Each structure stands twice: as C-alpha cells, then as structure tokens.
Amino acid sequence: MELKESILELIRRAATDLSPDVEKVLSDACDREEENTPAKSVFNTILENVHMAREKSTPICQDTGSLIFYIDFPAGEAEKKYREAIEGAAEEATKLQYLRPNAVDPISGKNSGNNIGVNAPYIHFHQWDKAETRIRLMLKGGGSENVGTQYKLPFPPLKAGRDLKGVRKLIIDAVTKAQGLGCAPGVIGVGIGGDRVTSFALSKEQFFRKIGERNPNKELADLEVQLYADLNKLGIGAMGFGGKTTVLELFIEAQHRHPATYFVAISYTCWAFRRKSLTIKNGEVSYD
C-alpha cells in the first residue's frame, strides 16, 4: 500500500472509529449515571452515535477537527515525502467527506476547501534510530480547543505557587471555567514547564496515551489520580447537564523550564477523543 493510501486510511479510522479504550470509558461512565437523568440520556446518545459512525464509516462529529500529526521516522529519510503524502491524503479525505474543510485563512477568511494551508495539517517530525516509521494522528476539535488555556506560576488570583499544589489549583480552575463548552466529558492533557510553545505541545502529545496509562513519575501519577477524582466531583457532567463524569481521563507530563518561567498548559479534548496511529515496518502497515 502506498504511503498516501495508508495515511488516508489512518484519517478515515480516526474520524469514524473511536478507539476501544475511549469507547469503554464512555460506556463505564454511562453505567454510573442514574436512570432518567439528562446525563444518562447524553451518554446513551453519545454511544449510539459512536456505533452508527463506525457502522456507516461516517464522521463521529460534524467538526472533524484540525489534523495534527506526530511522525517518527528513520534517520536519513526525507520529510518531504511524508508531507506530500499527508497533504494528498487530507485532500482526498475531504473529497470523501471523512473530513470537513477546516482550514481557514485568518486574513482573507477564505476556506481552502481541502484542509491544506499554512501549518495545516500540522506535522511534528522526529527522526529516530529504528528502522520503522510511526505516524500518529490526532483530530482536534475547535470547540474543545477554545477552552484550552495556559497559566504562568505563581498565579496570585488562586494563591498558586510554583509547585504541584499550584498546578493542581490551575487545572481545577481551567476545567471549572470550561463547564460544558468543550463538549464534556473531556480528556485533559497538561504540560508543565518549557516555554509557551513547548508547554502546549507537550500537553497535546499526552492525548496519544491510552486511557488509564499513568505517568512513570510517581508524583505526577499520583496527581493524575487525585485530579481525576477531584474534577469528577465538580458536577459539571456530560455537556454541562450535571452528573458523575466531567472528565474521562487526565494526563500530565513535565519538562525542564527556564528559571524565570513556570508555564502550565492545559489542553482539553472532547468526548470524541479521536487519535489513531500506524506503523510501517518491513513494508507492512499496521494500525492501532
């Protein structure tokens, strides 16, 4: 299978087929809600939507999101071939209506019509020593992107200092302010440290982790578990209608920072937690 066709299939799967770990956590959340409540109704509708999208190979959500790729490829290979294949696949996926045209020029206001533009799709390239290629794709919805935010510590309004206690306060504040606007229940990705750009990049890369996958750093893993419980006590619930589940999962990662800065980026993705990956090894393509 040619690279373009492999990436086209990756896009189709990401747009139409929710990953098993995400579907399970949605089903578990539905089971926890009381019968004849708005939350129960929302979850039933979400799960019906997930099943129909898979069966009919149609987008899970009308907002098929921005395309964000992370590519790990063997040293010495050209980035150009991957970029060209991705752009060709994105254009074809738009024609096939796996994707909605979502690339708009901010100056002219014109939609490119094919999801291709400046930094669209957005591609993170990384060379590694392996003889295989891994391509990870995230479809990031606009509504959930709008409720993502970034803080810098210390943050006097919350009496938050430069430590994990301060980070915890910021995350609770961000999810509280988001309410149901990010199509809750959401998945939260947090990037601690770095600069303004790299803290957000780190927060989004966390969305490639599997549900239940804890950070190997015990302090961060403990904070993930604690915050998952804290956030689900907020009562915001599915689509903001109240209930027992406000977030499906929370992932945190940290990186070194400049002594003068302490950024905390908080990315939010909606219940349509769309991410897939493919691996090319010895000419064979496999999907996850």
N, C-alpha and C positions, 0 to 999 in steps of 0.2 A: 504494500500500500504506500502510495506517495505521501510525502510529509504533509502537503496541503490537505489531502483527504483524511489523514489521521487527525489533524487538528480540527477539521470540520466536524468529524465525529465526536471529538472531545467537546466542542462547543454544543453540539446537539445534546449530548448527555448532561452537560452542566445545566443547560436551560430547561430540560424537560424531565429529568430523572433525579429526584432528590436522593442523596446518599443514604444508605441504610441506617447509619448511626444517627443521622438527623431525624429521619422518619420515626425511629424508635423513641427518641427522646420526646418528640411531639405526641406520639401515642401514649407514652407514660404520663405526660402532663395532662392529656385529656382524661385519662383514667383517674387522676387525682381530683378533678373538679367535681363539684356537686351536680347532680342531675337537675335539669330545668333551670339552669343559670345561663346568663349571657356568655360566660367563659366557656362552658361546656359546648354551647352552640357554635362559638367561634372555632374551637378546636375540631369539632366534627366537620365543619365546613372546610377548614384547612386540610384535614386528612382526606376528605373526598376530592378536593382539588388536586392534591398530590397524586392520588391514584389515577384520576382522569388524565392528568398531564402525561403520566408515564404510559398509560394505555394508548393514548392518541398521539404521542410524541409531539405534544404542543407545549409552549412555554408554561412553566409553573406560575409565573406572574406576568402581567402585561408590561411591567417595567423589567426588561431583560437585563438591565444594568450596564455598567461600564465594564469593558473587558480588561482584566489585569492578569498578566502572565508572569510567572517566575520560571526561567529556563536555566537548568543546569546542564552544561554540555561539555564534551571532551575538549581538552586544550588543543588549540590549533585549528579548530573549526571556525568558519566564518559566521558572524552574527547575521549577516545579510540574508543567508538562505532561510533562516528561521523567521526573520521579519517579513520577508516576501511571502512565505507560506502562511503566516498568521494573517497578513492583510488579505491575501487571496481567499482564505477560509472565512474570514469575517465578512467579506463582501458576498460570498456565496451563501453563508448562513443567513444573511439579511434577506437575500432574494427568496430563500426557502422559508422565511418567517420564523426561524428559530430565534432570531434576534430582531428587536425593534430598532429602527435607526435612532441612535442615541448620541451621535457626535455633532455638536453644535458649535459653530464659530462664535466666540463671545463678542467679536467686533461687529460682524455683519448680521449675526443672529440666524445665519443660514445653516440648515442641517445638511451634512454631506450626503445623507441618504444611504450610506453603506457602512457606517460605523468606523470609517477611516478618516483620520485627521492628524493634527499635530498632537503627539503623545496619545493617540487613540488608534488602536489599542495601546495600553501602556505595558512595556516589557522590561522586566528586571533580568539582566543577563548575568550568569555566573559560570565561569569555567571551573571544572573540577578534574581530578585525576582519573576518574572512572572512564571506562570505555563505552558507556551508555549515556543516553540522554533522558532527562526527566523534564517534562513540561507540566507545570501546574497552572490551572486556570481558576480564577475567581470572577463571578459575575456580581458586581457590587451595585445594588440598587440605589437610586438617587434619594429616596425618602429617608432611608437609614443613614445614608452618608450625611444628610443635612443635620442629623442630631449628634454626629461625632464631634469631639471637641478636644482642645488642648489647654493645659494649665501649666503654670510655672510655679514651683515651690521656692520659698514659702508663699502661702496664699492666705493673707490676713483675713478675708471675709469668713473663712471656715476655721481659722486658727490652725491651719495645717502647716506643719513644719517639714523639713527635708528628711523624712524617714518614711517607713512603710505605713505608719499610722496616718501620716499626712496623705499618702497615696490612697489609702482606704477611704478617707473622707472625700477626696476628689471623685472617686469612682461612684460612690453613692450619690453625690451631688449631681453628676452627669446623668445617671440613669433616672433620678428623680425628675430632673428637668426635661428629659426626653419624653416622659409619660408614654402615651401610646403612639406618638408621632412617628416613630421608627418602625411601625408595624410589629409591635411586640406580640409574642415574646421574642426577644432578640438574643444574639450571641455577642458578647463583649470581648474585644481584643485590646489589651493595654500594652503600651510601650513606654518603659521608664528609661530616662537618660538619653544620651545622644544630643543632637541639635533639633531644631524644629522640624526639619525634613525627615531625618532618620528616626525620630521617635514615632512619627506617624507611619513610616514604612514598616517599622518593627511591629507596631500594633496590628497592622493589617496582615502581616505574614502569619500571625497567630491563628488566623482563620483556616489555615491548612492543617491544623491539629485536629485529631479525632475527638469527638465528644468523650469526656472522661479522661483524656490524656493530661496528666498533671506535669507541671514543670519539674525537672530533676532537682532544682534547688529547693530544699525543704521549706525555707522561709516563704518563697513565692508560692509553692504548692499549698502550704497551709493558708496563705492569704486568699488563694483562689477558692478553696473550700469554704472559708469563712465568709467571703463576699457573696458566693453563690447563695448561701443561706440568708445572709443579710438582705440581699436585693430581692429575694423572693418573699420577704416579709413586708415589702413596701405596699403590696396590694394593688399595684397598677394593673397587672394582669394582661391577658390577651387583648390586643387592640385598645388597651386602656379601659376595658369594661370591668376591671376588677378580677380577682381570682388568686389562685395559689402560685401561678407561674408567671413571673415578669421576665426572667431571663432563662434561657435554655442551658447556657454554659458561659464560663468566663475564663479567659486565658490571659496570663500575664508573663511578660518577659522583660529583661533588663539588659542594658548595655552601658559601657563607660561613658561618662559625661565630662564636660569641661568643669573645672572647679567653680566657675562663676554661674553655671546654669544647672537647673534641675527641672527638665521638662517631663511632663506626663501626658501622653497622647492616648485618647480613648476613642476607639473605633467601634461602631455599632453596625451590626448587620441584622436584617430582619429574620423572621421565622423561615423565609425562603433562603436558607443558608446554602448557597449554590457554589460548590467548588468540586472540581474533579482533577485527576492527573493521568498522564500517560507516560509510559516508559518505552524507549526504543533500545533494544539490546539484541545484538547479533541479527539485526534486520527484522526482528519480531516486535510487534506493537502490542502492549498490554495496557489495560485501563483500570483505574481504581477510583 
